[in-house]
Amino acid sequence: MNTGGPEVRISNISPEDDIIEFSISGVDLSIANSIRRTMIAEVPTMAIDLVEFENNTSVLTDEFIAHRLGMIPLLSTEVSSIDYTRDCNCNQYCTKCSVQLHLSVSAKDANKIVTSADLISSHDSIVPASNNVTIVKLRKGQEVKLRCVAKKGVAKEHAKWSPVAGVAFEYDPHNKLRHTNYWYEKDIKKEWPESKYAKEELEPGLTDAYDCKAKPETFYLTSEGTGAMEPRDVVVTALSTLLAKLGLASVLLKNIASATEGNEDNHNSGW
Amino acid sequence: MTQFNTLENVARSINPSNTETHFPKLASLSQPHIQSFNNIFDSKSNLLNESLSLIKKNKYLVNSDGTSIHCKVNLLFSFLITCAVWFEKIFIGKPIIEGVKSAKVVPLYPSECRERGISYKSKLSAKFCWKVNDGPIQVEQKALGYVPILVKSTKCNLEGKSPSELIKHREDPEEFGGYFIVNGIERLIRLLIVPRRNHVIGIIRSSFANRGPTFTPFGTQIRCVRKDESSQTNALNYCRDGSIFFRFSYRKQEFLIPVVLILRALTNLSTDIDIFESLTAGSNLKNSYLTDRIELLLRNSSGVLGLPTTRKSALEYLGSKFHVLLDSKQDLTQEEVGEELLKEVVLVHLNNNRDKFELLMSLYALSAGECAEDNPDSPQHQEILLGGHLYSNYMKEKFNDILDSFKTQIKIDQRKTPAIVNFQDKKYILKTLGKINTDIGRKMEYFLATGNLVSNTGLDLQQTSGYTVVAEKLNFYRYLSHFRSVHRGSFFAELKTTTVRKLLPESWGFLCPVHTPDGSPCGLLNHLSHNCKIITTPLDCSKLAGLISSFPGVSSILTKPKFDENDVDAILSIQLDGKIVGWCNDTTGIKIAQQLRSWKVENGKGVPLDLEIGLVLPTNAGQYPGLFLFSSLSRMMRPVKYLLTSSTDSVGTFEQVYMNIACMKEDIVPGITTHQDFAPTDILSVVANLTPFSDFNQSPRNMYQCQMGKQSMGTPAINLPHRTDNKLYRLQTGQTPVVRPKLHDTYGMDGYPNGMNAVIAVISYTGYDMEDASIINKGSHDRGYGYGTIYKSEFINLAEKRIKGEPITKFFGLISSGSGLSKEKLEKYKEHLDTDGLPHIGVKMSNGDPLYAIVDDVTGKVEIKKYKSMEESYVEEIRLIGNDQGNEPLQKIHIKFRIRRPPVVGDKFSSRHGQKGVISQKWPIIDMPFCESGIVPDIIINPHAFPSRMTIGMIIESLAGKAGALHGVAQDSTPFTFNEDNPASEHFGEQLKAAGYNYHGNEPMYSGITGKEFKADIYIGVVYYQRLRHMVSDKYQVRTTGPVHNLTQQPIKGRKRAGGIRFGEMERDSLLAHGVSFCLQDRLMNCSDYSQAHCCIKCGTILSLVTQKKNSTLTEKNLISCLICGEGKDVDVIAIPFVFRYLCTELTAMNVKLKLEF
């Protein structure tokens, strides 16, 4: 049993596939789940948020193209250098809190596919993560000309800011804790596949006693990114975001505690 | 094995075929509509010219220099001048743009009609011919207006165009036509069910007995169809005293004639004994039932009673009675008029009288005999009234009307100004022709635009309206269903009995048992099974009669075999399309039927495949026996496998009842079964076939899906930029289903996606999924799940407001000089409008924004028209519409608005299994339950949706969809492919297992909020979801304050006018029962028409109070006094509902005084 605090084991990092596979042990379930949630929803990235159309004669409507543009992952390694627009002193948006991208394609001679490669960013590193995301197909003679404003944000607000496509999360591959019941018709072994992480933990013997007080220990997470961030960075940023939030919470809690200590009588009588 | 065929689909859309359609099955859906329309003009059937030849003989005019018209016709015959008029050689061209000053003819295409909001029609003309006495035929070419043309018919400019050409003409590549375009709207003539033609059915109906004394409930009926597809129904009524009445209706009037009169008039049999023998030939004379009755029949009408006894006198008698009704020419003898009556109304499908006589005998035998009644609601005795044939008949009547009104016009002239009537004068004839309304085109257009049949004859049909419907392009399922729907007739909709709505086994393979709406049109509005065809090309049966009589054992028409007591076989009549072609006994009948069938399947001896061979063998009180052959048009037929040769046979509704057709292989009984269905799904309609695994579902769920599939937001058309429909729903993120039946590809449904694949978890998670509500993943929503768009259209025509003939003074435009607009206002308008007065493309419109501007040429003032809708939209397209020649100033425009409709809480979604529900929450992605692989469902539905509804098909679809998504394959979901020996769950379970998933489709899931694994594993998979068009944005109604009714001061009703929802009597009752009187007063008084009124406490009235202006400057208050009491000291202010004041005044008007007591 692990007693020396949390332990993280990274089994696989593959930046090409935007995948990181790791396990955490020695933490509570709530912490592990918080990491998952933070990775999905609270890691700030850049995404196109405003689109100004100058011309759009394509078959897709303005709002549809704008939506598609928003979904394109932008490289957000330098997202920390950008402010949230809401925290910025500027009127609408400025270079401190936004990055502008331009798109101007016209199919003069033949049909053309407009891709993310056609997005010209005003920033050196905040550019589309991939160059082959199709935005719209243009027929000969059609044109799209627009200006995009990318902003910093989190996926809590809109899924386009999520750095990950999905986060796999699992614990207790042998169901030792009996949190769940595997329903089966005839043979549990035949009907249920073995977990990927089954080998990581010992399979309980038939005679082993059920420990009703046992708690989940090791959590296996895999995150598949969108390309906006290095898979490692997603986890690291998530952890620091979580830490910052917990820090804030603990400070606030301390404040409340010190406030209530002084006014204990008052507090009691009040209720 | 089904496949996505993505590359083929892409290749097809980039390089559409320039030879033939990609999906012949899809193109064949409108075939009955198009082919029946083509029949009007085709050289083979040429219905319209056939019609004209039928009406021409009747229209003779008589003129005797203006004087002798009232004299006896016979006496003056030699002095009369007769003039015959008729129409000949109808000509209809292809639609062209008229009035173009160029040598080249400019064809008019349907897309132009839709975009301009005009009708797709072409010029109709015919030769008006007349002949005076025996002089030469004179001819005048007469233009008869413009008649609407069916899209993709032979008269249409799109006929036979390939997908690539269709695209050039701004149509869908798979456009299948079959509709008319009237004022820019696509309308089609509904398929209607009518009684099977030329076949006698026996009816027992208690209402027959109420027709008069001695009438019994027994009768027979036959709907006879002439060569030009017009029909006349004849009926016989049997009476207790042995007499029989021949019943028919003519020009919407009903007539009854003793049948003996008709019998005598039809043939030359001179004596009663001859008629008796002729009628009883071939029957058992010892059976006195028949002989007694015939004897009675003849005795009752013998010469003693003064009734005609010879053929001549019978004809004369009939002629004398029907002379006026038939409006026959005046120089005919009464005998000739009698002949005419027989020709016009008695068994009109037969040509010579002798044939008619034979058939009357069988009618008679049926009426008196002991066979079972036939069910007129069974498809066995039904056929389809096709749009083209109705169109042709209606046009025929309009031609007839022209000739009638021509005659009437001449009669008016003869009466008023006899001097000018001169048939020899061509000018007079043409002048008279010019006076009457000959615009057939207008009338045809009215018929198609409204569906109202304005007719003198009624065309032998039971309804006068509802013949046409709009082919709504709500989505593609709905659109194509219009062309496959068959209506029973609006007469039956009012019927209290439900027998007509029943699903009968006879309709197997012809009408879909699943695809009928629930509610009032249930069972009356059916849809053709997807392989059911309607015969629309005339069959060549010229050799058939000879072929039959050459069989050994068949006696000719004239020599009905004598009844032989020792012979057990009964004598059958052999009828071809209602005409007796021979007699045989039943063993010969079986042989003939078998032989004909093998010939027809092999197409040997000129027996056509679509011939129907109905052998009804004699049974004890069964259907009236005979060998009935049908070769006529409009019959429903379906392909089945002929087991003997494994080739395709075509089976009709009549014969199917007497055939042994197996459905599945295991149903085949050796020695008995002759045919087998090609597939069990043949019984289903196109839309019903597209429900995956429908054989797993409880049957009503499949019916619901047929309804919901037709109301889902999908892809209505591909040529959206060229459509001007009032409202179009479009799903922006449509997908091809992972799980789909084979027919999905056969019908090219990938071109018209109708929903999207969604990951569905069946779990009761938050409580927001109770009562069929479902939770949608906010992440999916953010990523565009179910995003829809509505296109709304508006035509603006400045010419409509102008009085015809006046000069054009109003134009679109926004000018600054002299417009009376301030500079600021102009600037503000310019945000939305351009100088041409029209909005910018892509501009956002909210309520009150300027929509367009008009300049008045005379005053120079600018008028701004505002956008009235409450909903925000974007201007998608503006069309400038001119006239045909393009030489008129712009007066008509078309604006298309685009309304965004992302899914919101309250919008309706459904799976393809009749499982509908509304979105109750957009749930944050991190709080959603998730799988170990990190998959988060798009939609959560409650497990309680399943037990009572038993939609196992949806559970299987989820399983199949999951396996398909994991392996990247399309899954075949054709119904009836799995069974107990080969269960679907096993098939897809193995696939899931191979992908490393649980065999049953379950997965352990974790709470998104706590991260804890759920106690139960969750059923999760991929299901194709449809977004239905019912959206809260179209339905919500809310009001704080708003417009009130100006008479009662109460809030007005109606969502559109920002009105309130009625707090009605039952609502009031419930508040009373709760005892919440303050709430009640709030609803009924304070929030409604609260008002204050002065009241005289003394006399208790609120109406007698007058205000007197006080002259004194000391007080500002006016004095209010009561007129009755004459003083103002008892006046007080009270609160009353305003409507109470109205009541008081109304009562006062009736001299009732209403007094309040305090």
HADDOCK unambig.tbl for C-alpha pairs under 7 A between the chains (distance, minus, plus):
assign (segid A and resid 29 and name CA) (segid B and resid 1011 and name CA) 6.70 0.50 0.50
assign (segid A and resid 30 and name CA) (segid B and resid 1010 and name CA) 6.20 0.50 0.50
assign (segid A and resid 30 and name CA) (segid B and resid 1011 and name CA) 6.69 0.50 0.50
assign (segid A and resid 33 and name CA) (segid B and resid 1010 and name CA) 6.72 0.50 0.50
assign (segid A and resid 33 and name CA) (segid B and resid 1011 and name CA) 5.11 0.50 0.50
assign (segid A and resid 37 and name CA) (segid B and resid 926 and name CA) 5.55 0.50 0.50
assign (segid A and resid 40 and name CA) (segid B and resid 926 and name CA) 6.94 0.50 0.50
assign (segid A and resid 41 and name CA) (segid B and resid 926 and name CA) 6.89 0.50 0.50
assign (segid A and resid 158 and name CA) (segid B and resid 782 and name CA) 6.17 0.50 0.50
assign (segid A and resid 159 and name CA) (segid B and resid 779 and name CA) 5.19 0.50 0.50
assign (segid A and resid 159 and name CA) (segid B and resid 782 and name CA) 5.75 0.50 0.50
assign (segid A and resid 159 and name CA) (segid B and resid 783 and name CA) 6.88 0.50 0.50
assign (segid A and resid 166 and name CA) (segid B and resid 934 and name CA) 5.35 0.50 0.50
assign (segid A and resid 166 and name CA) (segid B and resid 935 and name CA) 6.73 0.50 0.50
assign (segid A and resid 167 and name CA) (segid B and resid 934 and name CA) 4.77 0.50 0.50
assign (segid A and resid 168 and name CA) (segid B and resid 932 and name CA) 5.42 0.50 0.50
assign (segid A and resid 168 and name CA) (segid B and resid 933 and name CA) 4.57 0.50 0.50
assign (segid A and resid 168 and name CA) (segid B and resid 934 and name CA) 3.77 0.50 0.50
assign (segid A and resid 169 and name CA) (segid B and resid 932 and name CA) 5.30 0.50 0.50
assign (segid A and resid 169 and name CA) (segid B and resid 933 and name CA) 6.88 0.50 0.50
assign (segid A and resid 169 and name CA) (segid B and resid 934 and name CA) 6.36 0.50 0.50
assign (segid A and resid 170 and name CA) (segid B and resid 932 and name CA) 5.43 0.50 0.50
assign (segid A and resid 179 and name CA) (segid B and resid 1013 and name CA) 5.90 0.50 0.50
assign (segid A and resid 179 and name CA) (segid B and resid 1014 and name CA) 6.66 0.50 0.50
assign (segid A and resid 179 and name CA) (segid B and resid 1015 and name CA) 5.56 0.50 0.50
assign (segid A and resid 180 and name CA) (segid B and resid 1013 and name CA) 6.28 0.50 0.50
assign (segid A and resid 180 and name CA) (segid B and resid 1014 and name CA) 5.72 0.50 0.50
assign (segid A and resid 180 and name CA) (segid B and resid 1015 and name CA) 3.99 0.50 0.50
assign (segid A and resid 180 and name CA) (segid B and resid 1016 and name CA) 5.58 0.50 0.50
assign (segid A and resid 180 and name CA) (segid B and resid 1017 and name CA) 6.93 0.50 0.50
assign (segid A and resid 181 and name CA) (segid B and resid 1015 and name CA) 5.89 0.50 0.50
assign (segid A and resid 181 and name CA) (segid B and resid 1016 and name CA) 5.51 0.50 0.50
assign (segid A and resid 181 and name CA) (segid B and resid 1017 and name CA) 6.67 0.50 0.50
assign (segid A and resid 182 and name CA) (segid B and resid 1017 and name CA) 6.38 0.50 0.50
assign (segid A and resid 183 and name CA) (segid B and resid 1017 and name CA) 6.95 0.50 0.50
assign (segid A and resid 191 and name CA) (segid B and resid 998 and name CA) 5.78 0.50 0.50
assign (segid A and resid 191 and name CA) (segid B and resid 999 and name CA) 5.09 0.50 0.50
assign (segid A and resid 192 and name CA) (segid B and resid 998 and name CA) 4.83 0.50 0.50
assign (segid A and resid 192 and name CA) (segid B and resid 999 and name CA) 6.64 0.50 0.50
assign (segid A and resid 193 and name CA) (segid B and resid 996 and name CA) 5.85 0.50 0.50
assign (segid A and resid 193 and name CA) (segid B and resid 997 and name CA) 5.93 0.50 0.50
assign (segid A and resid 193 and name CA) (segid B and resid 998 and name CA) 5.92 0.50 0.50
